[in-house]
Amino acid sequence: MIINKNIFLMKNSFFAVCKTFLYVLISYIPSWCFDFNEN
């Protein structure tokens, strides 16, 4: 029971990290593309 709870928490934190990473990509890629086009 405790092991399953820890795995569940690990999955939640993993998905949270993935969501944060995706938000960073979505916010940074457009500006990077615009800089690339200007150059």
Secondary structure, DSSP 8 states (H G I E B T S, - for coil): -HHHHHHHHHHHHHHHHHHHHHHHHHHHHHHHHHHHHH-
